[in-house]
Amino acid sequence: MNPRSLRFRTTVWYAGLLAGALLLFALSLYLGLKRYLDWNLQESLAEQCRSIGLQLLPELPSAGPNFLIEEINEAYAPEVNRHLIRVSRVHGGILYLSGPPKDGSFDPASVPAFTAPNDKEFSRKIPIPRGQKLLVVGLAFTNPDGTRFLVESGVSYQQVENVLHGLMLTFTVYVPFIVAVAVIGGYWLMRNSLRPVDEITQRAEGITSTNLSQRLPLIKTGDELERLSTALNRMIARLEDAFRQANRFSADASHELRTPLTILQLELEAIAQTHRLPGDILDHIGSAIEETGRLSRIVENLLTISRLDAGEARMEATQLDLGKLAAETVEQMKLLADEKSLSITCEVSPGVYVGGDRSRLKQVIVNLIDNAIKYTPEGGDIKLKVRSDQDNAEVEISDTGAGIPPEALPHIFERFYRADKARSRESGGAGLGLAIVKAICTAHGAEINVTSTEGQGSRFLITLPLIKPADRQAQPARTPAAVPDKTAVSQKRS
């Protein structure tokens, strides 16, 4: 899971906001319920005090001392209901005090008494054994004869705490569960919501300069996704037009330049052969012929690339043994390697068949080996390997040459790009060889990758679709003389 992805961050924000909202709701509900239960309990105790003070105390002078005890015990049964009831004169003694409750939770005699300064209601919480509290509410009353009484009613606060504790336990269990369900559901919803984006991304990854006719899937949602896919398709269409115009210009320009350059080269050669000219003039004409030939090769290469990019190049698609083709090519390139005292080694696996144009694939191998020879110093090594796996054939060409600078690696397949412009100029290169290699590989559905360490050498790896034995068709034998399945050609001039 990527913590920086939109899906993850949206889910985290959603879960955080939901958890915050639930915690705020739980806190509000807890405080609100606590306040309500406190008020309700205090109101119940106050109502009990008012009933005693307004109904029983006015009859006290005429009813006798036992009247109050009998009435309170009969009406309220404080010991059974675990209540505290105490009636006392403000400036005298206690007239009534309930006995200990049956559960023994507190001793009424140990509850401190206090005097009421006025006729207002008051309440307090008094600690009792077992870590509990006793809520006591008191009211002062004045009889018609001027006698003032204090009536106190109390009950254990434990029942309120039990309710609040149960509520807190419910929140502790269910809030994380709800948040977890919300996180899972939110992640699932985000995944389904972003699935069209994944489809657009996968389709966009497969669009290159060679298949700009493809378009991204249009998401019919009427929202930002549909506008995004529409805008991207329009951008791809504009790119397709731009690439088509550029390829058409390259092809047209190359085609138009080819004939004048050929005529110019022939005219120069005719002048040099039919006229007796001074030596310095002949040197200048020879230099002009060389440059004209170089321009002709550049034009031919540009025309080849343009036709390959446009899919207009003529190619004979056949099934061929890639290992034998590579071995033949190495044998032919060995003379160039010998001139620089280079060791060139070829290792091929048997039965590596691919489909493609034999001459074009040979051109790829020739160009890569030629580059390796040019940029590998005397005494170096060049290795070519052909192998296969279940689905692909691989051609690997490595050398111990100068290598390619890291900043140049992303650009080496671009037209006219040369990492070492001075050295390429001296060797006659125009920066089109690797561009042709890339175009031929693309036309064959192949991939080419390069890794290089400056000063240690380079490694080119070409991956082509493999033709499996079950799919091969019988073909007539093609060239060369007997070439072993595993070939090791190594020669080094002293």
Disulfide bonds with the S-S distance in Angstrom:
none
